[in-house]
Amino acid sequence: MKQADLDFVHEMVIQLDESIRKLTLDEERISQKIGAERIVELREYWLQEMGVEEAQEFKATFDYWDQMLIVNWARMQRVHDTRAKAGQTLMKQHDL
């Protein structure tokens, strides 16, 4: 891999780490507005532990903060996945 590509991946890792930090803070802030019991229900929905019909009924009860927490979790998952791939890329380059 060219040095410019490695530099890009290194910069991307820094930005992803910052995004993870911000998303974690956002999750904490949103969670304070929602409450523990609702978060448990939302996590069950997010992890697809509900039946299809139950999930559809539950989704109909979402308010703004419920939606924001789900969006936050989706972003966090994407950022973590991308960060893991970037880390693997860097580790492969350092093994060579």
C-alpha positions in Angstrom: 0.0 0.0 0.0 1.3 3.5 -0.9 2.3 5.9 1.9 -0.4 8.3 0.8 -3.0 5.5 1.2 -1.6 4.6 4.6 -1.7 8.3 5.7 -5.4 8.4 4.5 -6.3 5.4 6.6 -4.5 6.8 9.6 -6.4 10.1 9.3 -9.6 8.1 8.8 -9.0 6.2 12.0 -8.5 9.4 14.0 -11.8 10.8 12.6 -13.6 7.6 13.3 -12.3 7.5 16.9 -13.6 11.1 17.3 -17.0 10.1 15.8 -17.2 7.2 18.2 -16.5 9.5 21.1 -19.2 12.0 20.0 -21.8 9.3 19.3 -21.1 7.8 22.8 -21.7 11.2 24.4 -24.9 11.6 22.3 -26.1 8.2 23.4 -25.6 9.1 27.0 -27.4 12.4 26.6 -30.4 10.8 24.8 -30.5 7.9 27.2 -31.0 10.4 30.1 -34.1 11.7 28.3 -35.6 8.3 27.7 -35.2 6.3 30.9 -33.8 2.8 31.6 -37.0 0.8 31.0 -37.7 2.3 27.6 -34.0 1.8 26.6 -34.4 -1.9 27.4 -37.4 -2.1 25.1 -35.6 -0.2 22.4 -32.6 -2.5 22.7 -34.9 -5.5 22.3 -36.3 -3.9 19.1 -32.8 -3.0 17.8 -31.5 -6.5 18.4 -34.6 -7.9 16.6 -35.6 -9.9 19.7 -39.3 -9.1 19.1 -41.6 -10.9 16.7 -42.5 -9.1 13.5 -45.9 -8.0 14.6 -44.8 -7.0 18.0 -41.9 -4.9 16.5 -44.4 -3.2 14.1 -46.7 -2.3 17.0 -43.7 -1.2 19.1 -42.3 1.0 16.3 -45.6 2.8 16.1 -45.0 4.1 19.7 -41.7 5.7 18.9 -41.3 9.4 19.8 -38.5 11.7 18.7 -36.0 10.6 21.3 -36.6 6.9 20.6 -35.9 7.5 16.9 -32.8 9.5 17.8 -31.4 6.7 19.9 -32.1 4.1 17.2 -30.4 6.4 14.6 -27.4 6.8 17.0 -27.1 3.1 17.4 -27.1 2.6 13.6 -24.4 5.3 13.1 -22.4 3.8 15.9 -22.6 0.3 14.4 -21.4 1.7 11.0 -18.6 3.7 12.5 -17.4 0.7 14.6 -17.5 -1.6 11.5 -15.5 1.0 9.5 -13.1 1.5 12.3 -12.5 -2.2 12.6 -11.8 -2.6 8.9 -9.4 0.4 8.9 -7.6 -1.1 11.9 -7.3 -4.5 10.1 -5.9 -2.7 7.0 -3.3 -1.0 9.1 -2.4 -4.2 11.0 -1.9 -6.1 7.7 0.4 -3.3 6.4 2.5 -3.4 9.6 2.9 -7.2 9.3 4.4 -7.0 5.9 
